[in-house]
Amino acid sequence: MMQRLRHGGLDSCRFLSHCSRRRGLCSLPDTALIDDLDHQVLVEGKAWSRTAVLNRPSVLNSLTTAMGLRLQKLYRSWEDNPDVGFIALKWQGILCGWRCSVSISFDKSSSAFALLFAGRMDDCKEFFRALYPFIYLLGTCLKPHVAILNGVTMGGGAGVSIPGTFRIATDKTVFATPETLIGFHPDAGASFYLSHLPGHVGEFLALTSEKLNGPEMVACGLATHYLHSSRIPLIEEDLGKLVTDDPSVIEACFDKYGELVQPDKSSVLHRIELLDECFSHDTVEEIIDALEREAGRTKDPWCISTLKRLKDVSPLSLKVSLRSIREGRYQTLDQCLVREYRMSLQGSYKQISGDFCEGVRARLVEKDSAPKWDPSSVEKVTKDMVDQYFLPLSEFEPDLELPTELREAFI
């Protein structure tokens, strides 16, 4: 099976060798270019590369079903094209691809959370069936992939960039998995990549919705390189001139303009031992107890603020997300995506709890920031409630299908 280094290194998968003939946009098949909504994903053709550009800046590049399908179509055509050596992804504007995060703008028309909130379950299933296979396609791609994370990278924006070979963070990069704030769970492959971060950083990020900046992303392996945003045009120009499919040649461009950075003194990553001590426990209750003991003993501001964050989010989401990260540590990317698909649907039918709709109401629609969670505390969240999220769908509800027989799983 294809192996990848867990913490931001190069893929060790094989790459195809191709002829060196230059081709532009005309090399794309007509089926990839003809799309009523193709302006939402633009294409830049270079000497030996193709770049997909997310182009919905007015709604923070929130991903749609049409965008997921178009990305699938484009990436398949580029992977099969012998004149494309590597692939890149970026977005228009400063903010990035939130499919489903707490934002100033709530894309009522087509984002997954809007569809779920409106009860449009069939449309929502179509969305997941468009986005999740693309994430798997990216995670198993045989060609080097470059994602430029020059902005807010959350939810689906992280899902469509982190599984690739290179992730370039900048001074404008902000990463988070904020789903517990709205009664959901980190998805779009998050249970896979968070679970493979050092120590128990993944549990911390999943439960608290805490943000990381560019240097912190590099330090924990979410990003592979760092450069100042002012240098992005320079590196894009150099990448556009490359005629290669060799990841070491591509990486040399990053080394030319990149910087060696360290998290500042206030970073949570400087508290990794304390973080691991608290978030390594088996249950949410034990994690909270450990933080409370430490806060009581030391009056540590980090412990106090972390406790507050845990008490602000959905108690049910805390338990569901913790279990999801723990299971993801022993699963492949495709297994995580299939499980997250089940979890997303199970949690949206309102048979377990209405926390998701309540969270969206409080954070995104009415914006009163006062959700009334049900259950109201972690002690009231039963094992049966959590288990139901992880059950297979009914016999009349097909599971997510991924091309695992054709593409090797990401391990």
WOMO-V627597 format. One record per helix or strand. SS is the DSSP state (H for helix, E for strand). FROM is the first residue (numbers start at 1). LEN is the number of residues. If there is no record, write none. Layout:
BEGIN
SS&FROM&LEN ; SS&FROM&LEN
END
This chain:
BEGIN
E&4&1 ; E&11&1 ; H&25&3 ; H&30&4 ; H&38&3 ; E&41&5 ; E&49&6 ; H&57&3 ; H&65&16 ; E&86&6 ; H&112&6 ; H&121&19 ; E&144&6 ; E&152&3 ; H&156&4 ; E&166&4 ; E&174&3 ; H&179&4 ; H&190&7 ; H&201&8 ; E&212&2 ; H&214&7 ; E&225&2 ; H&229&13 ; H&247&11 ; H&268&12 ; H&284&15 ; H&301&12 ; H&315&14 ; H&333&14 ; H&355&11 ; H&378&3 ; H&383&7
END
